[in-house]
Amino acid sequence: MLQKGIYTGVIEKDENNNFFCGEYLLDYKMVMAKHVVGDMITIKSIIENPSDISFKKYPKKSKRFDKANNKPEQS
């Protein structure tokens, strides 16, 4: 079973060089440091997107996400 989180999906990049996963904008520096387009990630938390430029397209943003992996469920 995939680890729990808000959303699990694949990192994509739009025509404006924004990294996103589903409807969530991803922190650019975090993606560049640890990930590549196509990585399967799990988003751990979201905030309201503070950027006026990308808010219309991505009203929610995440800085807390990591590669998705299979972990046993904790009981």
Biopython code that builds the backbone (N, CA, C, O; Angstrom):
import numpy as np
from Bio.PDB.StructureBuilder import StructureBuilder

atoms = [
    (1, "MET", "N", (0.844, -1.180, 0.000)),
    (1, "MET", "CA", (0.000, 0.000, 0.000)),
    (1, "MET", "C", (0.887, 1.240, 0.000)),
    (1, "MET", "O", (1.902, 1.277, 0.696)),
    (2, "LEU", "N", (0.509, 2.260, -0.780)),
    (2, "LEU", "CA", (1.284, 3.498, -0.818)),
    (2, "LEU", "C", (1.145, 4.235, 0.504)),
    (2, "LEU", "O", (0.116, 4.160, 1.175)),
    (3, "GLN", "N", (2.211, 4.954, 0.862)),
    (3, "GLN", "CA", (2.173, 5.703, 2.112)),
    (3, "GLN", "C", (1.065, 6.745, 2.073)),
    (3, "GLN", "O", (0.671, 7.218, 1.007)),
    (4, "LYS", "N", (0.582, 7.084, 3.230)),
    (4, "LYS", "CA", (-0.536, 8.017, 3.321)),
    (4, "LYS", "C", (-0.062, 9.445, 3.106)),
    (4, "LYS", "O", (1.066, 9.800, 3.448)),
    (5, "GLY", "N", (-0.925, 10.244, 2.544)),
    (5, "GLY", "CA", (-0.646, 11.644, 2.317)),
    (5, "GLY", "C", (-1.889, 12.288, 1.755)),
    (5, "GLY", "O", (-2.939, 11.653, 1.659)),
    (6, "ILE", "N", (-1.773, 13.546, 1.384)),
    (6, "ILE", "CA", (-2.905, 14.283, 0.833)),
    (6, "ILE", "C", (-3.190, 13.841, -0.592)),
    (6, "ILE", "O", (-4.348, 13.700, -0.986)),
    (7, "TYR", "N", (-2.128, 13.622, -1.367)),
    (7, "TYR", "CA", (-2.289, 13.285, -2.780)),
    (7, "TYR", "C", (-1.037, 12.554, -3.243)),
    (7, "TYR", "O", (0.073, 12.912, -2.851)),
    (8, "THR", "N", (-1.206, 11.551, -4.059)),
    (8, "THR", "CA", (-0.083, 10.839, -4.667)),
    (8, "THR", "C", (-0.246, 10.906, -6.179)),
    (8, "THR", "O", (-1.316, 10.610, -6.710)),
    (9, "GLY", "N", (0.820, 11.296, -6.867)),
    (9, "GLY", "CA", (0.770, 11.414, -8.312)),
    (9, "GLY", "C", (2.164, 11.626, -8.890)),
    (9, "GLY", "O", (3.170, 11.441, -8.207)),
    (10, "VAL", "N", (2.202, 12.016, -10.151)),
    (10, "VAL", "CA", (3.451, 12.165, -10.894)),
    (10, "VAL", "C", (3.781, 13.645, -11.071)),
    (10, "VAL", "O", (2.903, 14.460, -11.353)),
    (11, "ILE", "N", (5.064, 13.980, -10.902)),
    (11, "ILE", "CA", (5.516, 15.357, -11.130)),
    (11, "ILE", "C", (5.441, 15.653, -12.622)),
    (11, "ILE", "O", (5.931, 14.884, -13.450)),
    (12, "GLU", "N", (4.816, 16.787, -12.947)),
    (12, "GLU", "CA", (4.748, 17.252, -14.331)),
    (12, "GLU", "C", (5.235, 18.693, -14.382)),
    (12, "GLU", "O", (5.398, 19.338, -13.346)),
    (13, "LYS", "N", (5.469, 19.198, -15.596)),
    (13, "LYS", "CA", (5.941, 20.572, -15.788)),
    (13, "LYS", "C", (5.081, 21.221, -16.856)),
    (13, "LYS", "O", (4.865, 20.640, -17.919)),
    (14, "ASP", "N", (4.580, 22.437, -16.578)),
    (14, "ASP", "CA", (3.720, 23.101, -17.553)),
    (14, "ASP", "C", (4.507, 24.032, -18.470)),
    (14, "ASP", "O", (5.730, 24.128, -18.371)),
    (15, "GLU", "N", (3.798, 24.712, -19.356)),
    (15, "GLU", "CA", (4.428, 25.579, -20.356)),
    (15, "GLU", "C", (5.139, 26.782, -19.739)),
    (15, "GLU", "O", (5.957, 27.420, -20.401)),
    (16, "ASN", "N", (4.835, 27.102, -18.474)),
    (16, "ASN", "CA", (5.490, 28.212, -17.774)),
    (16, "ASN", "C", (6.598, 27.738, -16.843)),
    (16, "ASN", "O", (7.048, 28.490, -15.979)),
    (17, "ASN", "N", (7.034, 26.511, -17.013)),
    (17, "ASN", "CA", (8.082, 25.892, -16.198)),
    (17, "ASN", "C", (7.693, 25.716, -14.734)),
    (17, "ASN", "O", (8.565, 25.633, -13.869)),
    (18, "ASN", "N", (6.394, 25.657, -14.448)),
    (18, "ASN", "CA", (5.929, 25.343, -13.105)),
    (18, "ASN", "C", (5.877, 23.832, -12.949)),
    (18, "ASN", "O", (5.409, 23.126, -13.842)),
    (19, "PHE", "N", (6.357, 23.341, -11.820)),
    (19, "PHE", "CA", (6.215, 21.917, -11.511)),
    (19, "PHE", "C", (4.912, 21.728, -10.755)),
    (19, "PHE", "O", (4.586, 22.509, -9.861)),
    (20, "PHE", "N", (4.160, 20.683, -11.118)),
    (20, "PHE", "CA", (2.893, 20.442, -10.447)),
    (20, "PHE", "C", (2.624, 18.954, -10.377)),
    (20, "PHE", "O", (3.230, 18.150, -11.085)),
    (21, "CYS", "N", (1.689, 18.612, -9.495)),
    (21, "CYS", "CA", (1.239, 17.235, -9.337)),
    (21, "CYS", "C", (-0.258, 17.314, -9.107)),
    (21, "CYS", "O", (-0.711, 17.794, -8.067)),
    (22, "GLY", "N", (-1.028, 16.838, -10.086)),
    (22, "GLY", "CA", (-2.480, 17.012, -10.004)),
    (22, "GLY", "C", (-2.809, 18.493, -10.032)),
    (22, "GLY", "O", (-2.347, 19.213, -10.917)),
    (23, "GLU", "N", (-3.591, 18.950, -9.086)),
    (23, "GLU", "CA", (-3.966, 20.368, -9.024)),
    (23, "GLU", "C", (-3.020, 21.195, -8.164)),
    (23, "GLU", "O", (-3.251, 22.387, -7.965)),
    (24, "TYR", "N", (-1.954, 20.577, -7.650)),
    (24, "TYR", "CA", (-1.069, 21.241, -6.692)),
    (24, "TYR", "C", (0.231, 21.715, -7.322)),
    (24, "TYR", "O", (0.929, 20.945, -7.983)),
    (25, "LEU", "N", (0.553, 22.991, -7.114)),
    (25, "LEU", "CA", (1.836, 23.543, -7.519)),
    (25, "LEU", "C", (2.889, 23.011, -6.560)),
    (25, "LEU", "O", (2.649, 22.935, -5.355)),
    (26, "LEU", "N", (4.044, 22.644, -7.079)),
    (26, "LEU", "CA", (5.128, 22.139, -6.234)),
    (26, "LEU", "C", (6.219, 23.186, -6.117)),
    (26, "LEU", "O", (6.473, 23.937, -7.058)),
    (27, "ASP", "N", (6.859, 23.234, -4.966)),
    (27, "ASP", "CA", (7.951, 24.177, -4.744)),
    (27, "ASP", "C", (9.091, 23.894, -5.733)),
    (27, "ASP", "O", (9.632, 22.789, -5.773)),
    (28, "TYR", "N", (9.440, 24.903, -6.522)),
    (28, "TYR", "CA", (10.424, 24.756, -7.595)),
    (28, "TYR", "C", (11.767, 24.268, -7.069)),
    (28, "TYR", "O", (12.351, 23.337, -7.624)),
    (29, "LYS", "N", (12.265, 24.899, -5.990)),
    (29, "LYS", "CA", (13.577, 24.540, -5.450)),
    (29, "LYS", "C", (13.604, 23.103, -4.925)),
    (29, "LYS", "O", (14.607, 22.406, -5.071)),
    (30, "MET", "N", (12.502, 22.664, -4.317)),
    (30, "MET", "CA", (12.434, 21.289, -3.800)),
    (30, "MET", "C", (12.487, 20.278, -4.944)),
    (30, "MET", "O", (13.168, 19.257, -4.847)),
    (31, "VAL", "N", (11.766, 20.567, -6.027)),
    (31, "VAL", "CA", (11.788, 19.644, -7.169)),
    (31, "VAL", "C", (13.192, 19.593, -7.763)),
    (31, "VAL", "O", (13.710, 18.509, -8.034)),
    (32, "MET", "N", (13.805, 20.741, -7.964)),
    (32, "MET", "CA", (15.132, 20.778, -8.584)),
    (32, "MET", "C", (16.184, 20.074, -7.719)),
    (32, "MET", "O", (17.126, 19.489, -8.254)),
    (33, "ALA", "N", (16.036, 20.124, -6.407)),
    (33, "ALA", "CA", (17.024, 19.537, -5.503)),
    (33, "ALA", "C", (16.916, 18.024, -5.398)),
    (33, "ALA", "O", (17.933, 17.338, -5.285)),
    (34, "LYS", "N", (15.689, 17.490, -5.434)),
    (34, "LYS", "CA", (15.522, 16.077, -5.091)),
    (34, "LYS", "C", (14.784, 15.230, -6.119)),
    (34, "LYS", "O", (14.773, 14.004, -6.002)),
    (35, "HIS", "N", (14.165, 15.850, -7.124)),
    (35, "HIS", "CA", (13.255, 15.104, -7.983)),
    (35, "HIS", "C", (13.461, 15.425, -9.459)),
    (35, "HIS", "O", (14.211, 16.331, -9.821)),
    (36, "VAL", "N", (12.776, 14.658, -10.294)),
    (36, "VAL", "CA", (12.736, 14.924, -11.728)),
    (36, "VAL", "C", (11.294, 14.750, -12.202)),
    (36, "VAL", "O", (10.485, 14.096, -11.544)),
    (37, "VAL", "N", (10.989, 15.346, -13.355)),
    (37, "VAL", "CA", (9.674, 15.173, -13.955)),
    (37, "VAL", "C", (9.450, 13.672, -14.167)),
    (37, "VAL", "O", (10.326, 12.970, -14.671)),
    (38, "GLY", "N", (8.291, 13.202, -13.785)),
    (38, "GLY", "CA", (7.969, 11.794, -13.917)),
    (38, "GLY", "C", (8.058, 11.022, -12.613)),
    (38, "GLY", "O", (7.560, 9.900, -12.525)),
    (39, "ASP", "N", (8.692, 11.612, -11.586)),
    (39, "ASP", "CA", (8.752, 10.948, -10.282)),
    (39, "ASP", "C", (7.349, 10.815, -9.698)),
    (39, "ASP", "O", (6.533, 11.729, -9.810)),
    (40, "MET", "N", (7.078, 9.680, -9.080)),
    (40, "MET", "CA", (5.831, 9.474, -8.331)),
    (40, "MET", "C", (6.083, 10.001, -6.924)),
    (40, "MET", "O", (7.008, 9.560, -6.243)),
    (41, "ILE", "N", (5.250, 10.949, -6.493)),
    (41, "ILE", "CA", (5.435, 11.558, -5.174)),
    (41, "ILE", "C", (4.153, 11.482, -4.354)),
    (41, "ILE", "O", (3.064, 11.261, -4.883)),
    (42, "THR", "N", (4.314, 11.670, -3.058)),
    (42, "THR", "CA", (3.191, 11.824, -2.145)),
    (42, "THR", "C", (3.310, 13.192, -1.498)),
    (42, "THR", "O", (4.332, 13.522, -0.897)),
    (43, "ILE", "N", (2.252, 13.986, -1.628)),
    (43, "ILE", "CA", (2.201, 15.314, -1.022)),
    (43, "ILE", "C", (1.764, 15.164, 0.426)),
    (43, "ILE", "O", (0.744, 14.539, 0.715)),
    (44, "LYS", "N", (2.543, 15.743, 1.335)),
    (44, "LYS", "CA", (2.291, 15.614, 2.772)),
    (44, "LYS", "C", (1.436, 16.756, 3.329)),
    (44, "LYS", "O", (0.621, 16.544, 4.227)),
    (45, "SER", "N", (1.625, 17.962, 2.795)),
    (45, "SER", "CA", (0.836, 19.101, 3.275)),
    (45, "SER", "C", (0.713, 20.134, 2.160)),
    (45, "SER", "O", (1.524, 20.172, 1.235)),
    (46, "ILE", "N", (-0.321, 20.970, 2.267)),
    (46, "ILE", "CA", (-0.537, 22.014, 1.268)),
    (46, "ILE", "C", (-0.817, 23.335, 1.968)),
    (46, "ILE", "O", (-1.261, 23.372, 3.115)),
    (47, "ILE", "N", (-0.545, 24.420, 1.248)),
    (47, "ILE", "CA", (-0.849, 25.772, 1.704)),
    (47, "ILE", "C", (-1.529, 26.503, 0.549)),
    (47, "ILE", "O", (-1.557, 26.005, -0.577)),
    (48, "GLU", "N", (-2.070, 27.669, 0.828)),
    (48, "GLU", "CA", (-2.580, 28.514, -0.240)),
    (48, "GLU", "C", (-1.376, 29.063, -0.996)),
    (48, "GLU", "O", (-0.403, 29.502, -0.384)),
    (49, "ASN", "N", (-1.439, 29.039, -2.313)),
    (49, "ASN", "CA", (-0.338, 29.524, -3.144)),
    (49, "ASN", "C", (-0.178, 31.027, -2.949)),
    (49, "ASN", "O", (-1.106, 31.780, -3.243)),
    (50, "PRO", "N", (0.983, 31.486, -2.457)),
    (50, "PRO", "CA", (1.181, 32.919, -2.222)),
    (50, "PRO", "C", (1.514, 33.726, -3.478)),
    (50, "PRO", "O", (1.574, 34.954, -3.421)),
    (51, "SER", "N", (1.732, 33.050, -4.614)),
    (51, "SER", "CA", (2.141, 33.747, -5.834)),
    (51, "SER", "C", (0.944, 34.282, -6.619)),
    (51, "SER", "O", (0.032, 33.533, -6.968)),
    (52, "ASP", "N", (0.960, 35.579, -6.888)),
    (52, "ASP", "CA", (-0.090, 36.174, -7.715)),
    (52, "ASP", "C", (-0.024, 35.659, -9.149)),
    (52, "ASP", "O", (-1.047, 35.592, -9.832)),
    (53, "ILE", "N", (1.158, 35.300, -9.603)),
    (53, "ILE", "CA", (1.356, 34.871, -10.989)),
    (53, "ILE", "C", (0.678, 33.531, -11.273)),
    (53, "ILE", "O", (0.014, 33.378, -12.299)),
    (54, "SER", "N", (0.839, 32.566, -10.377)),
    (54, "SER", "CA", (0.331, 31.222, -10.652)),
    (54, "SER", "C", (-0.905, 30.841, -9.840)),
    (54, "SER", "O", (-1.395, 29.718, -9.967)),
    (55, "PHE", "N", (-1.418, 31.744, -9.014)),
    (55, "PHE", "CA", (-2.545, 31.414, -8.136)),
    (55, "PHE", "C", (-3.787, 30.968, -8.893)),
    (55, "PHE", "O", (-4.462, 30.027, -8.478)),
    (56, "LYS", "N", (-4.094, 31.641, -10.008)),
    (56, "LYS", "CA", (-5.305, 31.276, -10.765)),
    (56, "LYS", "C", (-5.276, 29.825, -11.229)),
    (56, "LYS", "O", (-6.279, 29.118, -11.142)),
    (57, "LYS", "N", (-4.135, 29.391, -11.716)),
    (57, "LYS", "CA", (-4.011, 28.027, -12.240)),
    (57, "LYS", "C", (-3.800, 27.010, -11.113)),
    (57, "LYS", "O", (-4.301, 25.887, -11.176)),
    (58, "TYR", "N", (-3.052, 27.419, -10.081)),
    (58, "TYR", "CA", (-2.730, 26.524, -8.957)),
    (58, "TYR", "C", (-3.006, 27.241, -7.631)),
    (58, "TYR", "O", (-2.093, 27.843, -7.066)),
    (59, "PRO", "N", (-4.226, 27.191, -7.129)),
    (59, "PRO", "CA", (-4.527, 27.878, -5.872)),
    (59, "PRO", "C", (-3.890, 27.225, -4.639)),
    (59, "PRO", "O", (-3.819, 27.841, -3.575)),
    (60, "LYS", "N", (-3.425, 25.972, -4.787)),
    (60, "LYS", "CA", (-2.806, 25.273, -3.666)),
    (60, "LYS", "C", (-1.381, 24.880, -4.027)),
    (60, "LYS", "O", (-1.088, 24.505, -5.163)),
    (61, "LYS", "N", (-0.493, 24.975, -3.023)),
    (61, "LYS", "CA", (0.929, 24.702, -3.242)),
    (61, "LYS", "C", (1.444, 23.768, -2.147)),
    (61, "LYS", "O", (0.928, 23.757, -1.030)),
    (62, "SER", "N", (2.464, 22.989, -2.487)),
    (62, "SER", "CA", (3.081, 22.111, -1.497)),
    (62, "SER", "C", (4.592, 22.296, -1.484)),
    (62, "SER", "O", (5.236, 22.352, -2.532)),
    (63, "LYS", "N", (5.146, 22.390, -0.272)),
    (63, "LYS", "CA", (6.589, 22.351, -0.064)),
    (63, "LYS", "C", (6.984, 21.036, 0.592)),
    (63, "LYS", "O", (8.161, 20.676, 0.619)),
    (64, "ARG", "N", (5.999, 20.323, 1.121)),
    (64, "ARG", "CA", (6.270, 19.063, 1.817)),
    (64, "ARG", "C", (5.758, 17.898, 0.978)),
    (64, "ARG", "O", (4.573, 17.567, 0.998)),
    (65, "PHE", "N", (6.680, 17.287, 0.242)),
    (65, "PHE", "CA", (6.363, 16.109, -0.558)),
    (65, "PHE", "C", (7.620, 15.283, -0.707)),
    (65, "PHE", "O", (8.732, 15.795, -0.578)),
    (66, "ASP", "N", (7.442, 14.018, -0.976)),
    (66, "ASP", "CA", (8.592, 13.131, -1.130)),
    (66, "ASP", "C", (8.225, 12.011, -2.091)),
    (66, "ASP", "O", (7.058, 11.829, -2.438)),
    (67, "LYS", "N", (9.234, 11.266, -2.513)),
    (67, "LYS", "CA", (8.965, 10.150, -3.411)),
    (67, "LYS", "C", (8.002, 9.184, -2.758)),
    (67, "LYS", "O", (8.145, 8.839, -1.585)),
    (68, "ALA", "N", (7.028, 8.756, -3.521)),
    (68, "ALA", "CA", (6.061, 7.783, -3.017)),
    (68, "ALA", "C", (6.758, 6.433, -2.939)),
    (68, "ALA", "O", (7.564, 6.082, -3.801)),
    (69, "ASN", "N", (6.437, 5.690, -1.901)),
    (69, "ASN", "CA", (6.997, 4.350, -1.807)),
    (69, "ASN", "C", (6.018, 3.441, -1.096)),
    (69, "ASN", "O", (5.083, 3.895, -0.436)),
    (70, "ASN", "N", (6.247, 2.186, -1.241)),
    (70, "ASN", "CA", (5.388, 1.204, -0.592)),
    (70, "ASN", "C", (5.872, 0.969, 0.824)),
    (70, "ASN", "O", (7.025, 0.598, 1.043)),
    (71, "LYS", "N", (4.995, 1.184, 1.778)),
    (71, "LYS", "CA", (5.305, 0.948, 3.178)),
    (71, "LYS", "C", (4.191, 0.127, 3.778)),
    (71, "LYS", "O", (3.032, 0.273, 3.390)),
    (72, "PRO", "N", (4.523, -0.733, 4.718)),
    (72, "PRO", "CA", (3.450, -1.481, 5.367)),
    (72, "PRO", "C", (2.562, -0.561, 6.190)),
    (72, "PRO", "O", (3.027, 0.423, 6.765)),
    (73, "GLU", "N", (1.295, -0.891, 6.238)),
    (73, "GLU", "CA", (0.371, -0.092, 7.045)),
    (73, "GLU", "C", (0.685, -0.305, 8.504)),
    (73, "GLU", "O", (0.975, -1.421, 8.935)),
    (74, "GLN", "N", (0.626, 0.779, 9.267)),
    (74, "GLN", "CA", (0.843, 0.675, 10.695)),
    (74, "GLN", "C", (-0.495, 0.461, 11.383)),
    (74, "GLN", "O", (-1.480, 1.131, 11.073)),
    (75, "SER", "N", (-0.522, -0.464, 12.304)),
    (75, "SER", "CA", (-1.800, -0.737, 12.971)),
    (75, "SER", "C", (-1.866, -0.104, 14.344)),
    (75, "SER", "O", (-2.873, -0.237, 15.038)),
]
sb = StructureBuilder()
sb.init_structure("model")
sb.init_model(0)
sb.init_chain("A")
sb.init_seg("    ")
for serial, (resi, resn, name, xyz) in enumerate(atoms, 1):
    if name == "N":
        sb.init_residue(resn, " ", resi, " ")
    sb.init_atom(name, np.array(xyz, "f"), 0.0, 1.0, " ", f" {name:<3s}", serial, name[0])
structure = sb.get_structure()
